[in-house]
Amino acid sequence: MVILARALILTAATLAVWLYIVRWQARGGQANTCGVSYVYDGDTVALDCGGREVTARLQGLDAPETRDAGCEAERVAGNAATARLRALVRQGVVTYRRRGTDKYGRWLIRLSVDGQDVAERMIAERLAVPYAGGGRIDWCKRLGAA
């Protein structure tokens, strides 16, 4: 009887560890323990991870620049994208999946609010465009201000 009880305890403990690992991997290898503390622009946020601040770049989209805008049209569009992202992260439950780190040391994340992907929403609202990396987008030309 004692052997059976020990076997059951060992099996339960092994199953619990296995489930934890599977959930951790499903989250992209990063526990979702950070909250958005600041929105820099339409595709970059600061995450507060228990007192440690991390800068994160949203994957799947590119939004116009605000600080380094090439023209006034880009700055205006960038401010609109920034304002919308700020509103989105305040309106529901924010979750993310970390996908790695970019060349600037920022976390690469997929951000969701109430289960809806933020990149898809910003693109649908025409505040950003799909982006998978590569060359920089000429927003002034794209906005007809070049």
C-alpha positions in Angstrom: 0.0 0.0 0.0 2.9 2.4 0.9 4.5 1.7 -2.5 1.3 2.4 -4.3 0.9 5.7 -2.5 4.4 6.7 -3.3 3.9 5.8 -6.9 0.8 7.9 -7.1 2.5 10.9 -5.5 5.5 10.6 -7.9 3.1 10.3 -10.9 1.1 13.4 -9.8 4.3 15.4 -9.2 5.7 14.4 -12.6 2.4 15.3 -14.3 2.4 18.7 -12.6 5.9 19.5 -13.7 5.1 18.4 -17.3 2.0 20.5 -17.5 4.0 23.6 -16.2 6.6 23.0 -18.9 4.0 22.6 -21.6 2.2 25.8 -20.6 5.5 27.7 -20.3 6.5 26.6 -23.9 3.0 27.5 -25.2 3.6 31.1 -24.0 6.7 31.3 -26.1 9.1 30.3 -23.3 8.3 33.4 -21.3 5.8 33.6 -18.4 3.4 36.4 -18.9 4.2 38.3 -15.6 4.8 41.8 -17.0 2.3 44.6 -17.6 2.5 47.5 -20.0 3.8 50.5 -18.1 4.3 52.9 -21.0 3.5 53.2 -24.7 6.5 54.8 -26.6 4.8 54.8 -30.0 2.4 52.7 -32.1 4.7 49.6 -32.1 6.9 49.9 -29.0 6.0 49.6 -25.3 7.7 49.4 -21.9 6.8 46.3 -19.8 7.1 46.4 -16.0 8.3 42.9 -15.0 8.1 43.1 -11.2 10.2 46.2 -10.9 12.4 45.5 -13.9 11.4 47.6 -17.0 11.9 46.0 -20.4 11.4 47.7 -23.8 9.4 45.5 -26.2 8.7 45.8 -30.0 5.4 44.5 -31.2 5.7 41.9 -33.9 3.5 41.8 -37.0 3.1 45.5 -37.6 4.9 48.8 -38.3 3.5 52.1 -37.2 4.6 55.6 -38.3 7.3 57.2 -36.3 6.7 60.0 -33.8 10.1 61.1 -32.6 12.1 60.4 -35.8 9.3 61.2 -38.2 10.5 62.1 -41.7 7.6 64.6 -42.3 4.7 66.2 -40.5 2.2 63.6 -42.0 4.2 60.8 -40.5 4.3 62.5 -37.1 0.5 63.1 -37.1 -0.1 59.4 -38.2 2.4 58.2 -35.6 0.7 60.2 -32.8 -2.7 58.7 -33.8 -1.2 55.2 -33.7 0.4 55.9 -30.3 -2.9 57.2 -28.9 -4.8 54.2 -30.1 -2.3 51.7 -28.7 -2.4 53.5 -25.3 -6.2 53.3 -25.4 -6.1 49.6 -26.3 -3.8 48.5 -23.5 -6.0 50.3 -21.0 -9.3 48.7 -22.1 -8.9 45.1 -21.2 -6.7 42.2 -20.1 -3.3 42.5 -21.7 -1.3 39.4 -22.5 1.8 38.8 -24.6 4.0 36.1 -26.1 7.7 36.7 -26.2 9.2 35.7 -29.5 12.9 36.7 -29.0 15.0 39.8 -28.9 15.8 42.2 -31.7 19.1 43.8 -32.7 18.5 46.7 -30.3 18.0 44.4 -27.3 14.2 44.9 -27.2 11.9 41.9 -26.6 9.9 40.9 -29.6 6.3 40.2 -28.5 2.8 39.5 -29.9 0.5 41.6 -27.8 -3.2 40.8 -27.2 -6.0 42.7 -25.4 -8.9 40.5 -24.3 -7.6 37.8 -26.6 -7.5 40.0 -29.7 -4.1 40.5 -31.4 -3.2 44.1 -31.3 -1.2 44.0 -34.5 -4.2 42.8 -36.4 -6.4 45.4 -34.8 -4.1 48.3 -35.5 -3.7 47.1 -39.2 -7.5 46.7 -39.6 -7.9 50.3 -38.3 -5.3 51.5 -40.8 -3.0 52.9 -38.1 -0.2 50.4 -39.0 0.8 48.1 -41.8 1.9 44.4 -41.7 5.6 44.1 -41.1 7.8 41.0 -40.8 11.2 42.8 -40.5 13.5 44.0 -43.2 13.9 47.5 -44.6 12.5 50.6 -43.0 9.2 51.8 -44.4 9.2 55.3 -46.0 6.1 56.6 -44.3 6.2 60.0 -45.9 6.0 58.4 -49.3 3.4 55.9 -48.2 1.3 58.8 -46.8 1.7 60.9 -50.0 3.8 63.5 -48.3 7.1 62.8 -50.0 
